[in-house]
């Protein structure tokens, strides 16, 4: 893959043979982000587990202390008193059958997170084929199927992110914007890393954290030392 001059120049500032301290890595990512827009900073964690086995799945959700820098559009599927609670908490769209029909019939997808209550999972379950491949299916482990819909909506709007393994046993998550600066990014980085380390499955053997890297949307990847996380 051929890279542009800006990327090539930025890549020269990164030592490919080095494992950076997380703070230094994030400072390097900020320094090498030269795009004209506010780039997203992503964290990529390769784990020593096998996602094909149910007892080695790593999945959860965590509220980043400084948010993600992205406006999160929340759809709440609920009924009764929960409708008003979801609206008051800041949900962008609230409904039940009307919303599920809109998704099914119009392929409407103008939301980033779907939160529902247990009594509405029967409705939402019908959307599995549509929501599943997009990573939008609500899940109790991620806190998106919950009786406390107001709390879930507030957390999603505040910067709660879900982390989960892909087929190659890697977690990819946004941890903020370049404009946050290294210190705020470091707080978000540590929060997510701590959550992933605590989520280590009992069935995982050997080295858990295989590799960690941070990168901006258009910038080079910077490898991070995992020694301080002791996993």
N, C-alpha and C positions, 0 to 999 in steps of 0.2 A: 504493500500500500504506500502510495506516494504522499508525503506530507508537505504542507505549505511552509514558506520561509519562517513565519511566526512560530509554528510548532517546532521546526528544526532548531531555531534559536533558543526556544524555551527548553527543549530537551537537553541542550548542552549544559544547562544549569543543574541537571539532575545526574547524580552519580549512580549508574545502574548496578554497580557492584555493592552498594552500601545499603544497610538496613538502618533507616533513620529513626531517631526518637520521634514519637508521635507529634510533639509540638513543633519540632524542626521540619518534619514532613509537611505539616499543614501550612507552616510559614512558606515553604518552598512552593506548595500548590498555589497559594495566593500570589506569590511573586511571578509564577510562570503562567498565570491566567491573563492572556492579553486580548481576549475577544472584546468587541465593542458592547456586548451585553453582559449582564450580571450572571456569570456562569454558576451552575450548580456544582457543589462539591460532593463527590460520591465516595463511599467506603465499600471496599470489596474484601470479603473475608472467605478464604478457602478453608474448609473444615475437614478434619480427619474422621469423617463419618461416611456411612453409605445410605443415602436418602431412599434407596429402594426398600430398606427395611423400616417397618413402622416404628420399631423401638429406637431408631436412630434419627428420627425426624427432629429438626430444630426449627421451631416456629414460635413467634410471640409478637408482642407489641410493646413499645416504650414511648413515653412522652419526652421529646427532646427539650431540654431546658430553654433553648433559644428558638425553638420551632424550626421549620425548614425554609422559611422565607417565601414559601409558595402559598397562595390563597387556596384553601382546600374547600371544594364544593361537596357538601354532605347531603345525601339522600337518606331520610329516615322513613322506614316502612313500619307503621304502627297504627294502633286503633285506640279509640276511647280517650281517656284522660291523657294518654301518652302523646297524642297529637299536639296538644297545647304545650306540653312540657318540652317536646322536641323543637317546636317553633321558638319558644322562649329561650332555649339554649343556643339558638343560632343556626339551626338546620336550614339549608337553602331550599330544599324540597321535602315536603311531608305528605304522606298518603298511604294507601293500602292497595286495594284491587286496582284503583285507577292508575297508580304508578307502575304496578307490575304489568298491566296491559299495555301501557305506553312503551315499556321496554320491549315487550314481546312483539307488539304490532308495528311499532315505528322504529325499532332498533335504537331507541333513545338512550344515549350514554353520556349526557352532559353532567356527570358527577365523578368525583374522585374516590369517595368512600360511601359504602352502603351500610347503614346500621339498622338493625331490626330487633324486635323483642321476641322472646321464645314463642309466644302465641301466634306470631306471624310467620314463623319459619316454614309452615306448610305452603304459604303463598310464595315465599322467596325461593323455596326448594325447586319450584317449577322452572326457575330461571337458571338453573345450574349450568346448562349447556351454553348459555349466553355469557353468564358472569364468570364461570370457572376459568375459561381460557384467558380472560382479561385480568385475573387475580382480584376480582371484585366480590367474590362470594363471601358473605359474612361467616364468621367463625368464632365460637366461644373463646378459643385460646387467644385470639387477637382482640377480644373485648368488643367485637362488632355484633355479637348476639348477646343481649344483656337485658335484664328487667329494668336497669337504671339507664334509660335512654338519654336523659338529660346530661348525665355525667359523661357518657360515651361521646355525645355530640360535642360537648365543650372540649374534651380532650382531643378529638379529631381536629377541631378548629384551631387548637393551641399548638398543634405540631406533633401529634401522636403518629408514629409510623409503625408499619408492620414489617417484620423481617421473617424471611423464610428461605429455605434452600432451593436452588434451582437443580436441574438434573445433573449438573457437574459438581454438586456439593459446595456451591459458592453462594454467599449472601451478598446481594447488591442493594445498597440503601443510600438515599440522599441524606446528608447531614447539615445542609445549609447552603448559603450562597457565599461567593467570594467576598462580597461586600461585608459579611459578618466580621471578617478579620480573623487572625489565627486563634485568639483567646476564646471567642465564642464558639468557633468551630471545634476547638479542643474540648470544651465542655460537652458539646453534643457527641463528639467522637468517644469520649470516655464513658458517657451514659450508655451508648449503644453497645460498646465493647463489653462493658460490665454485664449488660443484660444477656448478651450472647454467651459469655463465659458461664454465667449462672444457669443457662439453659442447656448445658452439656448433658447429653443423655447418659444414663448409667451404663448403657450397652457400648458406649464409645470406648475404643481401646487405642492405646498409643498416643501420639501427639494430636491434640485436639485442634489447636490453631496452626494450620499448615503455612498459611501466608496471609498477610494483610497489606493492602495498598490503598492509597487515596489518590484521587484525580479530579480535575475540573472537567467540565463538559468538553472543552477543546484542547486541554493541556495534556502534558505527559503524565504517566503514572509514577507515583513515588512509593517505594516499598517501605513498610514500617516494621520496626522490631516488635516482637510480641513478648519479649522477656518480662516486662513489668506486669503482664497479665497472668503469668505463671500457669498457662494451660497448654 
